[in-house]
Amino acid sequence: MDPTQPVMSGSDQFGGYFQWLDANGRYNPLATRNPVSMLEQRDDRGEVKRHIGNVQLDYKLHFLPDLRANLNLGFDRSNSSGSTFYPATFAPEAPNNGRRTQYEQEKKNSLVDFYLNYVKDLTGINSRVDATAGYSFQKFENESPQFIPTDAEGTPLSDLEPGLPTNEIYRLKSYFGRLNYVLLDRYILTATVRLDGTSRFGDDVRWGTFPALALAWRINEEAFMRNSPVVSELKLRVGVGVTGQQDIVGVSNRYFPYLARYTVSDNTAQYQFGNQFYNLLRPEGYDADIKWEETTTYNAGIDFGFANNKVNGSLDYFFKDTRDLLALISIPAGTNLVNELVTNAATMETRGLEAALNYNVISTEKLNWTIGVNGTYQKREITKLNKIEDPNFEGYPVGGIAGGVGNNIQIRTVGYAPDVFYVYKQVYDEQGNPIEGLYADLNEDGVISEADRYRYKKPEPDFFLGFNTNLTYGNFDLGLVMRGSVGNYMYNNVYSNNGAYRSFMFPGYLTNVSPNVLETNFMNYQLFSDYYMENASFLRMENINFGYNVGRIFNEKANLRLNANIQNLFVITKYNGLDPEIASGIDNNFYPRPRVYTLGLTVNL
């Protein structure tokens, strides 16, 4: 909305709120809306009732005290309902005499876990055995009826019957076992295996077997190092394991992707018989052989501690090989009932290094101060995208942006990280200002075309960083947590979608323009320019807390503690948008993280 225009119009039309009108004095649906009207004339009411319960029983067998049985029962159920109401005076809904929409949803999550655990010290051979075997079952349900919108007076806005209710159900079932074996208190073997089944896949591929094996050597327990005055802990670790993934997100057919099915068309795709219009049943695409996505992880690490663990930490290297990755891919025309299908098509490799270091700076009876830092380096690379390899395949465009229709700013390509940015290389003048519409001819064919877009930066960082410290002095305590990332980039879609003087040329109304246009002087939108790529590395003060333990009160019957807490205190970054931490790497419609202040009082009886 143009900031020079008043919020209120001074008339009774549209509830008194200013709106852009066309030449005939009618509301202009193409113009920007009055944001105050959108807030004040919208009545959105909802209610959620949630019930969470858990019962855990642990029983030690009398005839075999080394064996115990554990049963865990849990449920999580929520019922929500509500409505959104716009009066007849709300300009966009004035032709409908207002609008009221309803919604309801019931979600259920039920859990049953049972396992047997056997722990035995075998003193004769200086060993310890810890074995576990169990069973787990989980059921997820989601039910939602459909409603026909009505006008402000309750008259249906459509003669059609409500659509079929949503009824989504899927189940997970698992059998698992684990063996921990310790020899001479320094050689450690851990072996696990899971047999997991999901209702998302067909009978022949429903079950997946996922084993893991790990070895550790506590070197500090060896005779030559046991009494070392310097080294208090030194352990080497290696491991390999396979994990399974069955979640499918971002598509409608995520519960039964292996089944042939029909769906009811929406009201824009009906067939006419006489004067009556009918919704159609349409066949959907499916993959009868869709199965578990599997990731094999190899890792090696070392844990260390010095000077009675005054300084301690760890260093880990990991490599992950993900196979049969569940992805939405394009398929040849005529091979299925759709042009895009979720299937096991991609593979990806991930490698990285993790490090953590803790230092107990001061440790006395009254004063204690500890500092901890950690960091992770990670690199991911797509190694396969299609079931049939094509060396000329550019990749799948992803990352939809505002501005135009169907525009994407990212791409998934073999040999690159997931969702790298796919942009034109901006050309600048001698003063460093971007030249509108002028990009580098990267393929040197004399023409600027789609072929000149290049893969530039990525949304995920190269490094993740963390810092924490805790200080206690008498009854006072202070703690803070900071974290950050390095190497992550952001596409500033707020700038690119509103950064051109052309925004002032829409007939009959004015729209919002980003102040960035004063730096670029772009007349037309340059959505795919790498000018809008920004380094989004950051350091965030995640949490800081202060507490004071008052002590015993009420004749020593209770303990009182006071505390204050601040979340998201500040962010240090060069990024110009609202927040440098957006997982997709596209800053478009992000709700900023709030800064939260909390005061607390705790009484323990």
N, C-alpha and C positions, 0 to 999 in steps of 0.2 A: 504494500500500500504506500502511496506517495506520502511522505511525512509532512508535506505542506497541507494536506487535506485534513479537515476535522474528522473526529471519530463519529460525531453525531451530525445529521444532515439538517436539523431544524424543522423537518416535516414529519408527518405521521407515517409515511411510507416506509416499509421494511422495519417497523418498530422504532423508527427514528434514527437508525444507524445509516451512516453514509455508505453508499454503494455506487460503483461505476455503472452508468446507464448508457444504452446505445442511442442512436439518433431518434428512435421512437419513444424514448423515455422508459424503456424496459431494462431490467437487470441484464448486464452483460456477463455471460458465463465464462468468457475468455479472459476477463480482467482479473486482477488480483483481488482477493477477498478482504473484507474488513476484519482484521484479527480480533478486535474487541467483540464484534458481533459473533464471531465463531466461538468465543469463550462464553459470552453472556447468554446467547440464545440457544445454547446446547445444554440439555439436561440429561446427563448420563448417570444412571443409578444402577448399581449392581450389589449383589450380596453373595458372599462365599462362606459356606460352612465346611470346615475341614475337621476330620477326626483321624487322629493318629494313635495307634495302639501297638504295644509290644509286650510280649511275655517270654521270658527266658528261664528255662529250667536246666539246672546242672546237677547231675546225680553221680555220685561215686559208688561203684558196685562194692558191696561188703565182701563178697567172696573173692574179689579180685581188685584190691584197692588201687592198683596201678592203672586201672581202666575206669574212665568216666564217660558218661553219655550227656550230650548237650542238645536241647531242643529249643529252637527259637521260632516263635510265631509272631508275625507282624502284619499290620494292614495300614493303609493310607487311603482315605476316601474323602473326596471333596464334591460338594454340590454347589454349583454357581448358577445364578440367574440374574437377569437385569434387562434394561431397555434403554434405548437412546431416543430422545424426543427433540424434534425441531418444530417450533410453532409455525403457523401459516405466514407469519411476518418475517421468517427467516428467508432472505432473498433466494438462495439456491433452491429451496423447497417450496417457494410460493406457488408455482404452477400446480403442485400436488396438494395444496392446502395443508402443508406441513407433512411431517413424516415421523412415524414411530416404528422402531425395529426392536424385536425381542430376541433374546438368546437364553439358552439353558445348556448346561453341561454337567455330566456326572462322570467322575474319573475314579477308578479303583485300582489299587495296587496291593496284591496279597502275596505274602512270603511265608514259606515253610523251609526251615533249615534244620537238619539233624546230622550230627556227626559223633563218632566214637574216637576218643583220644587215649592212647596208651603211652605212658612215660615210665621208663625203667632204667635205673642205674645198674650197669653190669660191672660191678667192682672187680670181678675176677679178671677181666680183660681191659680194665680202665676205660670203659665205654659208657655211653649214654644213648638210649634210643627214645625217640619221640615220634610216634606214628599216629596219623589221623586218616580216617576214611569217613565219607559222608555223602549226603544227598541234599539237593536244593531244588525248590520249585518256586516259580514266580509267575504271576498272572497279571496282565495289564488290560484294563477295559476302559473304553471311552465311548460314551453315548451322548448324542446331541440331537434333539428334534429340530425340525425346520419350521420356520414361521413365515407368513406372508406379511410384508410391511403394510401399515395402515397410515391413513392421514391423521391429522390432529384430532379428528372427531371419532376415530376408530373404524372408519370405512376402509376395507381392503383396497389396496392400490393395484390389485391384479385379480382377475377372475380365475386364475389357475389354482389348483390344489397345492398345498405345501409339498416340497420335495420329500424324498424318502429320508428318514432319520439316519444319522450317522451311527454306526454300531461297529466299533473297531476293537478287536480282541486279539491278543497274541500271548504266547506262553513260552517260558524258558524252563528247561529242566537240565540238571547237571548231576553227575556223579564225579566225586573227586577224591584224591588220595595224596598224602604227603608223608615223606619219611625224612627225619633229621637224625643223622648219626654222627656222634662226636667221639673221637678216639684220642686218648691221652690229653684231653682238654685243649688240643691245638689243631687237630685235623678234622675238618667239618665237611660232611656231605649232606646236601639237601636235594631230594628228588621229588617232583610233583607230577601229577597227571590229572587232566580234566577231560571228561566226556560230556560235551555240551550239545543240547538239542534245542532247536527253535522252530516254532510253527510257521515262521516266515518262509521256509524253504520246503521243497518237495521231499517225499519219503526217502528217496535214494541218496540225497545229499543233506538231509536234515541234521545229521549228527557230525560233530567235528571232534577230533582227538588232539589235545594240546599238551604235550609234555614239556618238562623243564628240568635242567640239571645244573647244580652249582657246587663249586668246591672252594674251600677257604683254608688258609694256613695261618695260624696265629704264631708268627715267628717269635714274638716276645716271650712265648712260653717255652721255647727251646732252651736247653741248658746253657748254651753259650751266650744267651741274652737275658735270661730270667732275672738276673740281679743287676741289670744295667742301670746306672744312676741317671742316664740321659733318656733312653727310650722306654716309655711306659706302655706303649701299645704299637704294634706293627702287624698288620694282617693283610695278606694278599687274597684277592677274590677273582674267580673266573666263573662265567656262567653262560648258558645258552638255553633258550626257551622259545616256545611258539605260543602265540595268543591268537584268539579268534575275534572277529568283529562281524556283527549281523545287523547293526543299526543302519537304516536307510532314511535319509533326511532330504527335504526339499522337493519331494515328489508326492503326488496324491496316492499312488498305489504302493505304499511302503509296508503294508501288513501282509499282503498276499501277492507278491510280485511274480510268483511262479504259476499262478492260476489264470486260466482264460476267464474273462469276465466281461460283463456288459455294464455300462454306466448310462444314467439318464441324462439327456442333453439339457442345457440350461434354456432359458426362455428366448434366447437369441437364435437358437437352432431348432426350430419347430417345423412341422410339416402340416400343410393346410388340406383339410378335407371339407369342401363346402365352405361354410362360414366358421368352422371350428379349427383351431390350431392344436396340434398334439406334440408333446415331447417325444423324442426318439430314444431308442435303446441302441447304443453304439458299442461295437467291440473295441476292446482296449488291447494294447500291446502287452506281451508278457514273455518271460524267459523261464521255461520249465526247468532249466538246469542251473539257475542261479544258486550260489552256494556261499559258504563262509569265506570271508576275507581273512587271510592269514598273515601274520607278521612274525618273522623269525628274528630274534634279538640276540646278539653276541655282546658280551661286556667283560671288561677286565678292570679291576680297581685295586686301590690300596688305601687302608685306613691307618692313620698314624697318630701318635701322641707323644709329647716330650715333657720332661720335667714334671712327672706325676700328673700328666694331662693338662698342665697349665696352657700348653699350646697343643691343639689337636685338629684334625681335619681329615679330608678324604680326597681322592682323585680317581675319576672313572672315565673310561673310554667306552663308547657304545656304537654299535652298527646294527641298523634295522633294515631288513629286507621284506618289504610288503608285497605279497603276491595276491592275485585275483581281487584286486581292489575294487570295491563296489563304486561304480561311477556312472553318471549319465552321459551317454555317448550318442553320436549320430550313427545311423545305420543306413545301408543302401535302400533305396526306394523299392518297395515290393517284397522285401524280405520279412517284414512284420507289418503290423497294423498301425504303426506309428513311425515317425521319422527320428525319434530319440527314445532310448531305452536304457533303463538301469540294469547293468549286468557286470559280470566279472571281466574287466577288460584291461585294467591298468596295473602297472607295477611301479614301485617307488623305492628309492634307497635313502636312508637317513643315517648320518654319522655325526658324532659330536664328542665333546669333552666336557665333563662337569668337575668342578672343584669347589671345596668348602674349607674354610679356615676359621677356627675359633680361638680366642685368646682371653684368658682370665687375667685381666690387668692387675686387679687388686683383690685380695681375698683375706679379710680380717674378720674378727668377731663382729665389728660394727659396720664395716664398709666392704661392699662387694661390687665389682665392676667387670662386666664381660662384654666383649666385642666379637661379632661374627660377620664374615663376608662370604659370599658365594657367587659363582658365575657359571654360565653354560654357553658353550659354543655349539651351534647346530647348523648343519647344511643338509637340505633335502633336494633330491633330484628325481624327476620323472624319468623312468627308463622304458616305459611302454604305455601306449594309450589305446591301441586298438587290438582286436584279436588278429587282424591281418595287418602286417607291417607295411607302411607306405612311406618311403624316404622323402617323398615330396609333400607329405601332409604337414601343413603349417601348424595345426593345433585347433583346440576348441576355444572359441571366444567366450569369455565369462566376464563378470563384473559389470553389471548394468549400471548406467549412470543417467542422471537427469540431464535433459537437453536433447531434443529430437526424440525419435522413436526407435527403440531397438539398438541403441548404441552400447557397445561394450568397450571397456578400457583395459581389460586384462586378457591373457591367453594362457592356455595350458599346452605346453609343447614338450616333446621328448628332448631330454638333455638339459632342461631348465628346472628351476624351482617352481612349485605350484603357483599359479595365478600371478605370473610376472606381468608388469605393465607393458602394454603394446601401444606405442606412441610414435609421433613424428618428432624428428630432431629439430628444435627451433633454431632459427638463424637470428643473430643479434647484430645491431649496428655498432659503430665505433664507440658509442657512449654506453654500450651494454644494454640497450633497450631492445625488446623483442620486436622483430619486423613482422607485421601482420601478414599471415598467409604465406610466409616464406620459410620453407623447410629444406633440410639437406637432402640432396638427391643421392641417397645412400647406394642405390644400385646402379647409379651413373648411366641411366638410359635417357637422360635429357628431359624426363617428365616426372613431375611429382604425382605419385599415385599410391594406392594402397600398398603396393610392393615396397614403398620406402619406409613404412612403419617398422620400428625395431623394438626388440625386447630390452626394457630398461628398468632396472631395480626391481624390488619385490616388497610385498607388505610385511613379511615376517622378518624379525631382526636376525643379525648374525650372532649377537651376544645378548644374553639375559643376565642382569646383575642384581644383587641383593645385599643389603647391609642392615644389621640389627645390633642394638646395644641395650643393656639393662644395667641400671645402677640402683643399688639399695644402700641407704644410710640410716641406720636406726629403724624408725618406723616409716620412713619415707622411701618411696621407690619411683623410678623414672624409667620408661622404656620407649624406644622408637624403632620403627621399621621403614626402610627406604628400599625402593626397587626401581629398576630402569631397564632400558634396552638400547642397543646401538645397532645401526644399520637398517632399521625399518623405514620405509618410505610411504608417503601418503599422497594420494591424488586429491587435490583440493577442488572438489566438485562444486562447492559453494562459490568459489571464485569463478570457475569456468562457466557455470550455468548462469551467472549473473554479472559477468565481466565484460560487457560490450555495450557501446553507445546505441546499438540497434534496439536495446530494450526501451529506449525513449521514443521509438518510432511506431509503436503499436497504435493503430487508429482508435481514438476514443477514450484511451485511458493511459495512465502511467503505471509502471511496475517498479519493483525494487531492483537496484543496481548495486553491485559490490563496489566499495571504494577502491578495490584493486584496479578498476578500469582507469583510474587516474595515473597509474604506473605504466600500464600497457598501452593505453589509448587505442585499444582494439575497437573497430567499428562493428565487426561481425564476430560471432562466437568462434573460438578456436579450441574446440573440445578435446582434440587429440594431440595438442601440443605438449611436449615434455616440460614446458614452462611451468605447468601446474603441478609438477612433481616436486614434493618437498621432503627434505630429510626430517623424519618424525622421531628421531632419537630423543629420549627423555630421561629425566630422573624425577621420581615422584616421592614425596613424603607421604607414605601410605597411612601411617598411624603413629600417633604419639600419645602416651598416657602417663598420668601422674597419679600416685595414690598415697594415702596416709592411713596407717592403722592406728586408730584412736586407742584401742585396747578394750579391756573388759569393762562393761557397764552394767547397771541394774544389779548392784551387789554381786558382781562377778558371774552373773547368769547369762550374759550375752557378750559377743564381740562386735565392735563397730568399726567399719572401714569406709573411708571416703575416697572417691576417685573421680578423675576428669579425663576425657578422651577426645581427641580430634582426629577425624579421618580425612584423608585427601587435603592436607594442609596447604601444599604448594606443588607446582610442577615446573621444572626447569627444562625448556625446550626451545628450539628455533622455529618450530612449526607455527604457522600463523592462524590455524583454525582453532576450534573450540577445545579439542582434545587430541593429542598425538597418539592415543592408544585406542585405535579402532581396528579390530581384528581383520576386517575385509580389506583395509587399506584404502577405502573410498570414503571420504568425508562428504556426506550428502544430507542425511536426515538423522543425525546422531543426537540423542538426548544427553547433555553433559552430566558428568558425575558430580554429585553434590558434595559440598564440604559439610560434614556432620559434626556437631558439638554435642557431647554427652556428659552429663553430671550424674554420678551414682552414689548411692548409700546402701551399704550391705550390712545386715545384722544377722549374725549366726548365733543361734541359741544352743 
